[in-house]
């Protein structure tokens, strides 16, 4: 799988941009705040419908413009795909695949598989559970359309349940309607939990060897899916927490509250790991994501590296660069010389400056 070209109109700081990519390594270099990350963001957004920054569509559109356009040309095992996405300030985004409009954003699922790695990802271990859930959901949504549909339905029901808790007229009326929502919540919630556990099992089979290589066989790592339900099933937990939910007007248990545990030699590194251990684990997780996509889809993902190398020491830089052989990779950095030092093969170089990207080779 490769991205052949990208066109942007009124996206972030770009008026118009038209790029053609090499099937191997593409470097975007330039000073900070020139638009390098915006290029990677547009590719991720065009592939997944979401910004990796969590930004709303209206805030991505160029200042004083009403609409933005992304066009991606993809080659997937010899089959061409054209993805067009129109972002609008005052309306939902419009998406077309091969010039045919789609009704649901989930129809884009499975066409492109992206692994995005930014400096912020190095903090996924030490930050809160929401970031680890976001990682899990984002990866599963790319490779499993059923999971994505279940997640969208689950989130919709949680939102509706919370609205009922906040705005219901009487306790009796709220409790009667809660029974209806809870039945659906349990159905979709259990599907999410079961699929997430399978996902964690798959990651464990890959990350163990990756992490050992990164640490010189000094550390054994295991991930655990941590559900807040304890020994109860989801239905029982909702019933047990109903009084609490009524008091605080929010749904207090379910997969939207769950977490991933990271344990090295039996130690929970979210709480007790050094910063070095946490960052190495984050790198192991991202590298495992590449192999996971290969196993599940039978195809290689597209790798986006946003100024990550400057955050890693030499040994981890070399391991990361060695791991991307044969994968189309788009890398942002402030200078090309860091790649020359590592004898890294560069296929295409772009200099990014003030909302323009110029091919230099």
Secondary structure by P-SEA (a helix, b strand, c coil): ccccbbbbcccccccbbbbbbcccbbbbbbcccccaaaaaaaaaaaacccccccccccccccccccbbbbbbbbbcccbbbbbbbbbbccccbbbbcccccccccccccccbbbbbbcccccccccccaaaaaaaaaaaaaaccaaaaaaaaaaaaaaaaaaaaaaccccaaaaaaaaaaaaaaaaaaaaaaaaaaaaaaaaaaacaaaaaaaaacccbbbbbbbccccccccaaaaaaaaaaaaaaaccccccccccbbbbbcccccccccccaaaaaaaaaaaaaaaaaaaaaaccbbbbbbbccccccccaaaaaaaaaaacccbbbbbcccaaaaaaacccccbbbbbccccccccc
